[in-house]
Amino acid sequence: MQSVIERCCDVLILGGGIAGLWCAYHTAPKASVVVLNKGSFAEASTFWAQGGMAAALAPSDAPEKHFADTVAAGAGLCDEDAVWTLVTEAPKQVMALWHIGVPFDTDDGQLVLTIEGAHSVERIAHAYGDATGRAVMETLPRAVEQRGVRLYERATALQLLVRDGAWAGAFVLRDGTVELWRAKACVLATGGCGQLFAVTTNPQGATGDGVALAFEVGARVADMEFVQFHPTALAVGEVPRPLISEALRGEGALLRNAKGERFMPRYHPRAELAPRDIVARAIFMEMQETGMPYVWLDITHKGEEFVRERFPNIYHACLARGFRLGREPVPVAPAAHYHMGGIRTDLWGRTNIPRLYAIGECACTGVHGANRLASNSLTEGLVFGYRVAHAVDEWLHAPLPALPDSMPVPPSGYSDWQMLRQIQQTMGELVGVVRWADGLTAATARLTELGKAARGLATRWVTTAWLIARAALERTESRGAHFRQDYPASDDARWRVHLTWQIGGAPVWQHPPQRHQEPVHRLSNRQDRRNASGE
Ligand SMILES: Cc1cc2nc3c(=O)[nH]c(=O)nc-3n(C[C@H](O)[C@H](O)[C@H](O)COP(=O)(O)OP(=O)(O)OC[C@H]3O[C@@H](n4cnc5c(N)ncnc54)[C@H](O)[C@@H]3O)c2cc1C
């Protein structure tokens, strides 16, 4: 093997958003921890999160209610054990984040909680009004570093190594040089894949690297077809597109088509407050019908002053692009936003590869099912980041794993942006909000061709994109965020299953596990009784 610089630590974390950093924070006291992040920390999706994080913290709330809302949004595909873990552990984790200094919005010393679409009560903790992610990323990296964790920006994982089926190391491009990183355990926390689509809210680093890296060494991936499209990204020619939070619709903003007509009441009884996937599809249909690349979001009845105060960051993002939100309607269109699928893990972030863990958006714990409930993903990063910080204990007293007998040639760190454009075009045209068999077949064929020519990181982007398109073709029904024009109905009898993929194998169908504890309706009744009795 040509010589590469070799580096070691106890726990190697690839990706420095909320999940990777929270995991690092809790692992650090007992082990040497390194976080490698592809771009700067300000480029993680976490930095851009607006609304906040969900946790049952209000007196009127309970984990049972958070559970019921999450499962309802997940359209029959949530793993109930995972959801229960999320909702019961969320309050403690959000409070812990507050205590390390994240400046959550408060009133009289108490967290201010707000409500978002499909939540039944106020449970979203937020910071800087509508810039929660920025508050997290201004605080967390510093706190992690103070615990002795080494953080490196512009360090990109290129390839994972396995020996005897267990994780053994990673090739990483850092400052233009390929290095070999060895550790006792590795945690993938590389975020989402919105950048594989032409129109997205996700920052540049969200190219689904972690999913492909893990898949290539034999990790199982699941629910790949479920990509959530946010209905209202500002329709400007930028990548990523600025997000216009659904909290505006919560405040009464209306959607109008190119003719100025309000259209949502034709699609759903809850009109603008219908679930995200329904609003995204309705906007898509209206755009198709009118031939315009956007519809209008109109909150003029509230006035500019109100909008500037309530949504300062969104207001200024619009203003910077020439739109006076609150004074005039602004153009919006759906954009790829969140990936429910990813590397299949258990409730402790373990993949099927010993020593390899996955957390955050690149993982699939089954918590989101076919559709994520708003503001559950930051919370997921905290809950499962914390859990993996404990799970890695199982390797801390083991020696470093040996390297493979026959080491591969260190990979190229080349990023083929031209190829990324082609992937984005394919995914945007054929694997978007509305899908159909011929389009998906064409997409997989095109991606297979692109894969033959791909080099360096582009091979990973093609792999993740192909898995999404292929899984979307396989699932001949519509469910949650996955809508097939040729199969517009859900088919519970056949398709209430996760599609799980492993390299070299056919897809495996897995029924979502139900909760092992008491059924939720009994818990809810008990909770209601407790509330009624004033306990
Ligand atoms: C505009 C926007 C608004 C959102 N608002 C909310 C919200 O209000 N509430 C909510 O719960 N969720 C929200 N989300 C979703 C949420 O922000 C993300 O799901 C969550 O932050 C993901 O956290 P993460 O730690 O898994 O990944 P990220 O925060 O994306 O961090 C992953 C990091 O890994 C890096 N990386 C990628 N590939 C590699 C590689 N090969 N090697 C090394 N590093 C790599 C990336 O560059 C990135 O820095 C929003 C998302 C966006 C884009």
The ligand as an SDF file (V2000), in Angstrom:
LIG
                    3D

 53 58  0  0  0  0  0  0  0  0999 V2000
  -33.2250   24.7710    6.5690 C   0  0  0  0  0  0  0  0  0  0  0  0
  -33.4820   23.6500    7.5300 C   0  0  0  0  0  0  0  0  0  0  0  0
  -34.3110   23.8480    8.6170 C   0  0  0  0  0  0  0  0  0  0  0  0
  -34.5430   22.8070    9.5260 C   0  0  0  0  0  0  0  0  0  0  0  0
  -35.3050   23.0450   10.6400 N   0  0  0  0  0  0  0  0  0  0  0  0
  -35.4270   22.0660   11.5710 C   0  0  0  0  0  0  0  0  0  0  0  0
  -36.0860   22.3200   12.8120 C   0  0  0  0  0  0  0  0  0  0  0  0
  -36.5400   23.4230   13.0870 O   0  0  0  0  0  0  0  0  0  0  0  0
  -36.1850   21.2970   13.7030 N   0  0  0  0  0  0  0  0  0  0  0  0
  -35.6780   20.0490   13.4580 C   0  0  0  0  0  0  0  0  0  0  0  0
  -35.7940   19.1590   14.3040 O   0  0  0  0  0  0  0  0  0  0  0  0
  -35.0420   19.8020   12.2920 N   0  0  0  0  0  0  0  0  0  0  0  0
  -34.8890   20.7700   11.3620 C   0  0  0  0  0  0  0  0  0  0  0  0
  -34.2120   20.5100   10.2050 N   0  0  0  0  0  0  0  0  0  0  0  0
  -33.5860   19.1960   10.0410 C   0  0  0  0  0  0  0  0  0  0  0  0
  -32.3710   19.1250   10.9560 C   0  0  0  0  0  0  0  0  0  0  0  0
  -31.6780   20.3470   10.8960 O   0  0  0  0  0  0  0  0  0  0  0  0
  -31.4320   18.0010   10.5680 C   0  0  0  0  0  0  0  0  0  0  0  0
  -32.1370   16.8230   10.3400 O   0  0  0  0  0  0  0  0  0  0  0  0
  -30.4320   17.7530   11.6920 C   0  0  0  0  0  0  0  0  0  0  0  0
  -29.7830   18.9600   12.0200 O   0  0  0  0  0  0  0  0  0  0  0  0
  -29.4280   16.7100   11.2710 C   0  0  0  0  0  0  0  0  0  0  0  0
  -28.4190   16.6710   12.2360 O   0  0  0  0  0  0  0  0  0  0  0  0
  -27.1800   15.7050   12.0130 P   0  0  0  0  0  0  0  0  0  0  0  0
  -26.2660   15.9280   13.1530 O   0  0  0  0  0  0  0  0  0  0  0  0
  -27.6460   14.3440   11.7360 O   0  0  0  0  0  0  0  0  0  0  0  0
  -26.5320   16.2170   10.6300 O   0  0  0  0  0  0  0  0  0  0  0  0
  -25.9660   17.6300   10.1830 P   0  0  0  0  0  0  0  0  0  0  0  0
  -26.3520   18.7090   11.0950 O   0  0  0  0  0  0  0  0  0  0  0  0
  -26.2830   17.7840    8.7480 O   0  0  0  0  0  0  0  0  0  0  0  0
  -24.3970   17.4270   10.3180 O   0  0  0  0  0  0  0  0  0  0  0  0
  -23.7200   16.4730    9.5260 C   0  0  0  0  0  0  0  0  0  0  0  0
  -22.3250   16.9680    9.2340 C   0  0  0  0  0  0  0  0  0  0  0  0
  -21.5900   15.8950    8.6230 O   0  0  0  0  0  0  0  0  0  0  0  0
  -20.8140   16.4300    7.5730 C   0  0  0  0  0  0  0  0  0  0  0  0
  -20.4780   15.3820    6.6040 N   0  0  0  0  0  0  0  0  0  0  0  0
  -21.1940   14.9430    5.5440 C   0  0  0  0  0  0  0  0  0  0  0  0
  -20.4960   14.0160    4.8650 N   0  0  0  0  0  0  0  0  0  0  0  0
  -19.3160   13.8670    5.5140 C   0  0  0  0  0  0  0  0  0  0  0  0
  -18.1640   13.0770    5.2780 C   0  0  0  0  0  0  0  0  0  0  0  0
  -18.0690   12.2820    4.2080 N   0  0  0  0  0  0  0  0  0  0  0  0
  -17.1280   13.1610    6.1470 N   0  0  0  0  0  0  0  0  0  0  0  0
  -17.1810   14.0110    7.2300 C   0  0  0  0  0  0  0  0  0  0  0  0
  -18.2500   14.8010    7.4750 N   0  0  0  0  0  0  0  0  0  0  0  0
  -19.3080   14.7170    6.6350 C   0  0  0  0  0  0  0  0  0  0  0  0
  -21.6980   17.5080    6.9750 C   0  0  0  0  0  0  0  0  0  0  0  0
  -20.9420   18.4160    6.2160 O   0  0  0  0  0  0  0  0  0  0  0  0
  -22.3020   18.1210    8.2400 C   0  0  0  0  0  0  0  0  0  0  0  0
  -21.4990   19.1670    8.7330 O   0  0  0  0  0  0  0  0  0  0  0  0
  -33.9610   21.5380    9.3010 C   0  0  0  0  0  0  0  0  0  0  0  0
  -33.1320   21.3370    8.2030 C   0  0  0  0  0  0  0  0  0  0  0  0
  -32.8810   22.3860    7.3310 C   0  0  0  0  0  0  0  0  0  0  0  0
  -31.9560   22.1420    6.1730 C   0  0  0  0  0  0  0  0  0  0  0  0
  1  2  1  0
  2  3  1  0
  2 52  2  0
  3  4  2  0
  4  5  1  0
  4 50  1  0
  5  6  2  0
  6  7  1  0
  6 13  1  0
  7  8  2  0
  7  9  1  0
  9 10  1  0
 10 11  2  0
 10 12  1  0
 12 13  2  0
 13 14  1  0
 14 15  1  0
 14 50  1  0
 15 16  1  0
 16 17  1  0
 16 18  1  0
 18 19  1  0
 18 20  1  0
 20 21  1  0
 20 22  1  0
 22 23  1  0
 23 24  1  0
 24 25  2  0
 24 26  1  0
 24 27  1  0
 27 28  1  0
 28 29  2  0
 28 30  1  0
 28 31  1  0
 31 32  1  0
 32 33  1  0
 33 34  1  0
 33 48  1  0
 34 35  1  0
 35 36  1  0
 35 46  1  0
 36 37  1  0
 36 45  1  0
 37 38  2  0
 38 39  1  0
 39 40  1  0
 39 45  2  0
 40 41  1  0
 40 42  2  0
 42 43  1  0
 43 44  2  0
 44 45  1  0
 46 47  1  0
 46 48  1  0
 48 49  1  0
 50 51  2  0
 51 52  1  0
 52 53  1  0
M  END
$$$$
